[in-house]
Amino acid sequence: MGLFFNKRNVKPVFVGSYGNDLTRGMYVFHLDVDNGEFLKKKYYKSLANPTAMFKRERFIYVCYKNNTGRKTDGGLWQYASMELQFGLAGKATDGGKTYMDCFVNENRSNAYAVDYYNGEVVRIPILKQKIVTVAQRIKHEGSSVDPKRQTEAHPHFIDETPDHKKIFVCDLGTDEVVIYNLDDKGALERDEENTFKVKPGSGPKKMVFAPNGKYSYVLNELSNTICVYQYQDGHFTFIQEVDTYPKDEFAKENLAGDIVISEKGDYLFVTNRGHDSIVAFEVKEDGQLEYIEYLDTDENPCAMILVNDRWLVVASQKGGTIESFELKRGESKGVLFESHFSYMVGEPVCLIEGRGI
């Protein structure tokens, strides 16, 4: 920062952008964790659109959309990341598949991804710290009631339960949260007993867990609701459903965007694309949600992360910005406050926090 300037306290934030031929790719920012300001540090151009990112230790895994139709396009790419630097470590294009989300298990023996367009869940082994070729494909079957979005299976999100015993997939097309068991090699086997459905037409997009592992929260994109479940030993018990925006006050189309829960487990946030807002809920002791407030965002807020359990970073695809909002506990008039810091990025669609500096 120079001889006469105080060193900033920052955290790296990686942003994936659709953009155009000049702006598409990965951006690296430093987020000043004292005031919420963004400092642009690096830009890495890509030929394909990044759809999702996942970080496990020093590696970042990026799902790319197939932009050309070629078999070498799309898939899952693995990068070694040291602070601001990216280095390609491996890739699995799987014949040109487009993955919507990915996950890597704790011991980094397998990567898992979901193919929204072909209705598949895949397992990609990691050998000598590098992803190799797809070793398992599971085809989801079924449909639901929405005539445009639910004519077939559309797995959208994949992750593991907090006890590391199960892997789950949110299937927007079949209105299911599909639970998988794992064998010794990490292969997936569908757990029919614990797989569960949401209301027809809901379109489950993502599920997150409370830090204590006792409750889960399913964000439904089409119905714009959050379903709360009690979780124990692989089993989910429904306890509550709430709306993500005031449906009686806003008549235009809305699609739920993203969901995050605070590290302390006391607050949960959801973005609304159409209503263009963040909604804040307090998480009660029994896991249920109580509405607090809405804050306006830029247009089409599709992704967000919570940095240092204080700064909510929101990426708005149509607005072309990333914005920061501060979580302040103990305030009488709300919990989220605008930092008034934003940065223009062409169509930002995904975010992850980088390694600390």
C-alpha positions as CSV (number, residue, x, y, z in Angstrom):
1,M,0.0,0.0,0.0
2,G,3.1,2.3,0.1
3,L,5.3,3.7,2.8
4,F,2.9,6.3,4.1
5,F,-0.4,4.3,3.9
6,N,-1.9,1.9,6.4
7,K,-2.2,-1.6,5.3
8,R,-5.7,-2.7,4.6
9,N,-7.4,-5.7,6.2
10,V,-8.7,-7.6,3.2
11,K,-10.2,-10.9,2.1
12,P,-10.0,-12.2,-1.5
13,V,-13.3,-12.6,-3.3
14,F,-13.6,-14.5,-6.7
15,V,-16.3,-13.5,-9.1
16,G,-17.4,-15.5,-12.1
17,S,-18.8,-13.4,-15.0
18,Y,-20.7,-14.3,-18.2
19,G,-20.1,-10.9,-19.7
20,N,-19.0,-10.8,-23.4
21,D,-15.8,-11.6,-25.3
22,L,-14.0,-8.8,-23.6
23,T,-15.3,-9.2,-20.0
24,R,-16.2,-12.9,-19.6
25,G,-14.1,-14.8,-17.0
26,M,-12.9,-14.7,-13.4
27,Y,-12.3,-11.6,-11.4
28,V,-10.3,-11.4,-8.2
29,F,-11.2,-8.6,-5.7
30,H,-10.0,-7.7,-2.3
31,L,-12.8,-6.9,0.1
32,D,-11.8,-4.4,2.8
33,V,-13.3,-6.1,5.8
34,D,-13.3,-2.8,7.8
35,N,-15.5,-0.8,5.5
36,G,-16.8,-3.2,2.7
37,E,-15.0,-1.5,-0.2
38,F,-14.0,-3.6,-3.3
39,L,-10.4,-3.4,-4.7
40,K,-10.0,-5.0,-8.1
41,K,-6.8,-7.0,-8.3
42,K,-6.9,-9.5,-11.2
43,Y,-8.9,-10.6,-14.3
44,Y,-8.6,-14.0,-16.0
45,K,-10.4,-14.2,-19.3
46,S,-12.3,-17.4,-20.2
47,L,-13.8,-18.6,-23.5
48,A,-16.8,-20.1,-21.7
49,N,-19.3,-18.8,-19.1
50,P,-18.5,-19.9,-15.5
51,T,-21.7,-21.1,-13.9
52,A,-20.5,-22.1,-10.4
53,M,-17.4,-22.2,-8.2
54,F,-16.3,-24.3,-5.3
55,K,-13.2,-24.0,-3.1
56,R,-11.4,-26.8,-1.2
57,E,-8.2,-25.8,0.4
58,R,-5.8,-24.4,-2.3
59,F,-7.9,-25.6,-5.2
60,I,-10.8,-23.8,-6.9
61,Y,-13.2,-25.8,-9.1
62,V,-15.1,-24.0,-11.8
63,C,-18.1,-25.2,-13.7
64,Y,-18.3,-23.9,-17.3
65,K,-21.2,-23.6,-19.6
66,N,-20.7,-25.0,-23.1
67,N,-20.6,-21.9,-25.3
68,T,-19.6,-23.5,-28.6
69,G,-21.1,-27.0,-28.8
70,R,-17.7,-28.6,-29.0
71,K,-16.9,-31.7,-26.9
72,T,-13.9,-29.9,-25.4
73,D,-16.0,-27.0,-24.1
74,G,-17.9,-26.8,-20.7
75,G,-17.3,-29.3,-17.9
76,L,-15.4,-28.9,-14.6
77,W,-12.0,-27.2,-14.5
78,Q,-9.7,-27.3,-11.5
79,Y,-7.3,-24.5,-10.7
80,A,-4.5,-24.2,-8.1
81,S,-5.0,-20.8,-6.4
82,M,-2.4,-19.0,-4.4
83,E,-3.8,-15.7,-3.3
84,L,-4.3,-13.9,-6.6
85,Q,-2.8,-16.4,-9.0
86,F,-4.7,-19.1,-11.0
87,G,-3.0,-22.2,-12.5
88,L,-4.9,-24.9,-14.4
89,A,-4.4,-28.2,-12.6
90,G,-7.0,-30.4,-14.4
91,K,-10.3,-30.6,-16.3
92,A,-13.1,-32.9,-17.1
93,T,-15.2,-31.8,-20.1
94,D,-17.3,-35.0,-20.3
95,G,-18.0,-34.6,-24.0
96,G,-19.0,-31.0,-23.7
97,K,-21.4,-31.2,-20.8
98,T,-22.5,-28.1,-18.9
99,Y,-22.5,-28.4,-15.1
100,M,-24.6,-26.1,-13.0
101,D,-22.9,-26.8,-9.7
102,C,-20.1,-28.9,-8.1
103,F,-18.8,-30.2,-4.8
104,V,-15.6,-31.8,-3.7
105,N,-15.5,-34.1,-0.6
106,E,-13.5,-33.3,2.4
107,N,-10.6,-35.7,1.7
108,R,-10.5,-34.5,-1.9
109,S,-10.9,-38.0,-3.4
110,N,-13.9,-37.2,-5.5
111,A,-15.6,-34.2,-7.2
112,Y,-19.3,-34.3,-7.9
113,A,-21.3,-32.2,-10.3
114,V,-24.8,-31.8,-11.6
115,D,-25.8,-31.5,-15.3
116,Y,-29.0,-29.4,-15.3
117,Y,-29.7,-29.8,-19.0
118,N,-29.2,-33.6,-19.3
119,G,-30.6,-34.4,-15.8
120,E,-27.4,-36.1,-14.6
121,V,-25.3,-36.4,-11.4
122,V,-21.7,-37.3,-12.0
123,R,-18.7,-38.4,-9.9
124,I,-15.2,-37.4,-11.0
125,P,-12.3,-39.1,-9.1
126,I,-9.3,-37.0,-8.0
127,L,-6.0,-38.8,-8.4
128,K,-2.7,-37.2,-7.3
129,Q,-4.6,-34.1,-6.5
130,K,-6.0,-33.7,-10.0
131,I,-9.5,-34.4,-11.3
132,V,-9.6,-37.0,-14.0
133,T,-12.5,-38.4,-16.1
134,V,-16.1,-39.0,-15.1
135,A,-16.4,-42.4,-13.4
136,Q,-20.1,-42.5,-12.6
137,R,-23.3,-41.0,-14.1
138,I,-26.7,-41.1,-12.6
139,K,-29.7,-40.1,-14.6
140,H,-32.6,-38.4,-12.8
141,E,-36.0,-39.2,-14.1
142,G,-39.4,-37.5,-13.7
143,S,-41.2,-34.2,-14.0
144,S,-43.6,-31.9,-12.2
145,V,-46.3,-29.4,-12.9
146,D,-44.6,-26.3,-14.3
147,P,-45.1,-26.5,-18.1
148,K,-41.9,-24.6,-18.9
149,R,-39.3,-25.5,-16.3
150,Q,-40.4,-28.9,-15.0
151,T,-41.0,-31.1,-18.1
152,E,-38.0,-33.2,-17.1
153,A,-35.4,-33.6,-14.4
154,H,-33.1,-30.6,-13.8
155,P,-30.6,-31.2,-10.9
156,H,-29.4,-27.7,-9.9
157,F,-27.3,-28.0,-6.7
158,I,-25.1,-30.6,-5.0
159,D,-23.5,-30.7,-1.5
160,E,-23.1,-32.9,1.5
161,T,-24.9,-33.1,4.8
162,P,-23.1,-31.6,7.8
163,D,-22.4,-35.0,9.3
164,H,-20.6,-36.0,6.0
165,K,-22.8,-39.1,5.7
166,K,-24.9,-38.2,2.7
167,I,-24.8,-36.2,-0.5
168,F,-27.9,-34.4,-1.6
169,V,-29.1,-32.9,-4.9
170,C,-31.8,-30.3,-5.4
171,D,-33.7,-31.2,-8.5
172,L,-35.7,-28.2,-9.7
173,G,-37.5,-30.2,-12.4
174,T,-38.8,-33.1,-10.3
175,D,-39.5,-31.1,-7.0
176,E,-37.2,-33.4,-5.1
177,V,-34.2,-33.2,-2.8
178,V,-32.5,-36.5,-3.7
179,I,-30.4,-38.0,-1.0
180,Y,-27.4,-40.3,-1.9
181,N,-25.4,-42.8,0.2
182,L,-21.7,-43.2,-0.5
183,D,-19.6,-46.4,-0.7
184,D,-15.9,-46.7,0.3
185,K,-14.8,-45.3,-3.0
186,G,-17.2,-42.4,-3.0
187,A,-19.7,-43.9,-5.5
188,L,-23.2,-42.7,-5.2
189,E,-26.3,-44.8,-4.5
190,R,-29.8,-43.2,-4.3
191,D,-31.3,-43.3,-0.8
192,E,-35.0,-43.7,-1.5
193,E,-36.0,-43.8,2.1
194,N,-34.7,-40.3,2.9
195,T,-35.2,-38.6,-0.5
196,F,-38.1,-36.2,-0.1
197,K,-40.4,-34.0,-2.3
198,V,-41.5,-30.4,-1.9
199,K,-44.8,-29.0,-3.0
200,P,-45.5,-29.5,-6.7
201,G,-44.3,-26.5,-8.7
202,S,-41.8,-25.3,-6.0
203,G,-38.6,-25.9,-8.0
204,P,-36.0,-26.6,-5.2
205,K,-32.8,-24.7,-6.2
206,K,-30.5,-24.9,-3.2
207,M,-30.3,-26.2,0.4
208,V,-28.2,-24.9,3.3
209,F,-27.8,-26.1,6.8
210,A,-27.7,-24.4,10.2
211,P,-24.1,-24.4,11.7
212,N,-25.3,-26.8,14.4
213,G,-26.4,-29.3,11.7
214,K,-29.9,-29.7,13.1
215,Y,-31.9,-27.7,10.5
216,S,-31.9,-27.3,6.8
217,Y,-33.4,-24.6,4.5
218,V,-34.5,-25.4,1.0
219,L,-34.8,-22.4,-1.4
220,N,-37.5,-22.9,-4.0
221,E,-36.9,-20.9,-7.1
222,L,-40.4,-21.2,-8.8
223,S,-42.6,-20.8,-5.7
224,N,-40.4,-18.2,-4.1
225,T,-40.5,-20.0,-0.7
226,I,-38.1,-21.3,1.9
227,C,-38.9,-24.7,3.4
228,V,-37.4,-25.5,6.9
229,Y,-36.6,-29.0,7.9
230,Q,-35.3,-30.6,11.1
231,Y,-32.4,-32.9,10.2
232,Q,-31.2,-36.0,12.0
233,D,-29.3,-39.1,10.8
234,G,-30.1,-38.6,7.2
235,H,-33.8,-37.9,7.8
236,F,-35.6,-34.6,7.1
237,T,-38.8,-33.5,8.9
238,F,-40.7,-30.5,7.6
239,I,-41.5,-27.7,10.1
240,Q,-42.1,-24.4,8.2
241,E,-42.6,-22.7,4.9
242,V,-42.2,-18.9,4.4
243,D,-42.3,-16.6,1.3
244,T,-39.2,-14.8,0.1
245,Y,-40.9,-11.5,-0.8
246,P,-44.3,-9.8,-0.2
247,K,-46.4,-11.5,-2.8
248,D,-49.5,-9.4,-2.0
249,E,-47.6,-6.2,-2.7
250,F,-45.5,-7.2,-5.8
251,A,-47.3,-8.6,-8.7
252,K,-44.5,-8.9,-11.2
253,E,-42.5,-12.1,-11.9
254,N,-39.9,-13.1,-9.3
255,L,-37.4,-16.0,-9.1
256,A,-35.6,-16.7,-5.8
257,G,-31.9,-16.3,-6.4
258,D,-29.6,-17.5,-3.6
259,I,-29.6,-18.3,0.1
260,V,-26.9,-18.0,2.8
261,I,-27.0,-18.5,6.6
262,S,-24.7,-16.6,9.0
263,E,-21.8,-18.4,10.7
264,K,-23.4,-18.0,14.1
265,G,-26.7,-19.4,12.7
266,D,-28.7,-16.4,13.9
267,Y,-29.6,-14.9,10.5
268,L,-30.6,-16.2,7.0
269,F,-30.6,-14.2,3.8
270,V,-32.3,-14.8,0.4
271,T,-32.0,-12.8,-2.8
272,N,-35.0,-12.1,-5.1
273,R,-34.6,-11.7,-8.9
274,G,-37.5,-9.5,-10.1
275,H,-38.3,-8.0,-6.7
276,D,-34.6,-7.2,-6.7
277,S,-34.0,-7.4,-3.0
278,I,-32.4,-9.2,-0.1
279,V,-34.7,-10.5,2.5
280,A,-33.4,-11.0,6.1
281,F,-34.8,-13.5,8.5
282,E,-33.9,-14.2,12.1
283,V,-33.4,-17.9,12.9
284,K,-35.1,-18.9,16.1
285,E,-33.9,-21.5,18.5
286,D,-36.3,-24.1,17.0
287,G,-34.9,-23.4,13.5
288,Q,-37.9,-21.5,12.3
289,L,-37.6,-18.2,10.4
290,E,-39.0,-14.8,11.4
291,Y,-39.0,-12.0,8.9
292,I,-37.0,-8.9,9.7
293,E,-36.7,-6.7,6.6
294,Y,-36.0,-6.2,2.8
295,L,-33.2,-4.2,1.3
296,D,-33.1,-3.2,-2.4
297,T,-30.3,-4.5,-4.6
298,D,-29.2,-3.9,-8.2
299,E,-31.1,-5.8,-10.9
300,N,-31.3,-9.6,-10.8
301,P,-29.3,-10.5,-7.7
302,C,-28.4,-14.1,-8.4
303,A,-25.5,-15.0,-6.0
304,M,-24.2,-13.9,-2.7
305,I,-21.6,-14.9,0.0
306,L,-21.1,-13.8,3.6
307,V,-17.5,-12.8,4.4
308,N,-16.2,-12.7,8.0
309,D,-19.8,-13.2,9.1
310,R,-20.2,-9.5,8.6
311,W,-20.1,-8.5,4.9
312,L,-22.8,-9.8,2.5
313,V,-21.5,-9.6,-1.0
314,V,-24.2,-9.7,-3.7
315,A,-23.7,-10.3,-7.4
316,S,-26.4,-8.8,-9.7
317,Q,-26.3,-10.3,-13.2
318,K,-28.5,-7.8,-15.1
319,G,-27.3,-4.8,-13.0
320,G,-23.7,-5.8,-13.7
321,T,-22.4,-5.1,-10.2
322,I,-21.2,-6.6,-7.0
323,E,-22.4,-4.8,-3.9
324,S,-21.6,-5.2,-0.2
325,F,-24.0,-4.9,2.8
326,E,-23.0,-5.0,6.4
327,L,-24.6,-7.3,9.0
328,K,-24.9,-5.5,12.3
329,R,-26.1,-7.3,15.3
330,G,-28.0,-5.6,18.1
331,E,-29.4,-2.8,15.9
332,S,-33.0,-1.8,16.6
333,K,-34.1,-0.9,13.1
334,G,-32.7,-3.9,11.2
335,V,-29.6,-6.0,10.7
336,L,-28.5,-5.2,7.1
337,F,-27.1,-1.9,6.1
338,E,-25.7,-0.6,2.8
339,S,-22.0,0.0,2.7
340,H,-22.4,2.2,-0.4
341,F,-19.6,0.3,-2.1
342,S,-20.1,-1.5,-5.4
343,Y,-18.1,-2.4,-8.4
344,M,-19.2,-2.9,-12.1
345,V,-18.7,-6.4,-13.4
346,G,-20.2,-7.7,-16.7
347,E,-23.0,-10.2,-15.7
348,P,-21.6,-11.6,-12.4
349,V,-23.2,-14.9,-11.7
350,C,-21.2,-16.7,-9.0
351,L,-19.0,-15.9,-6.0
352,I,-16.6,-17.6,-3.6
353,E,-14.3,-16.3,-0.9
354,G,-10.6,-16.9,-1.6
355,R,-7.9,-17.8,0.8
356,G,-7.0,-15.3,3.5
357,I,-4.0,-13.0,3.1
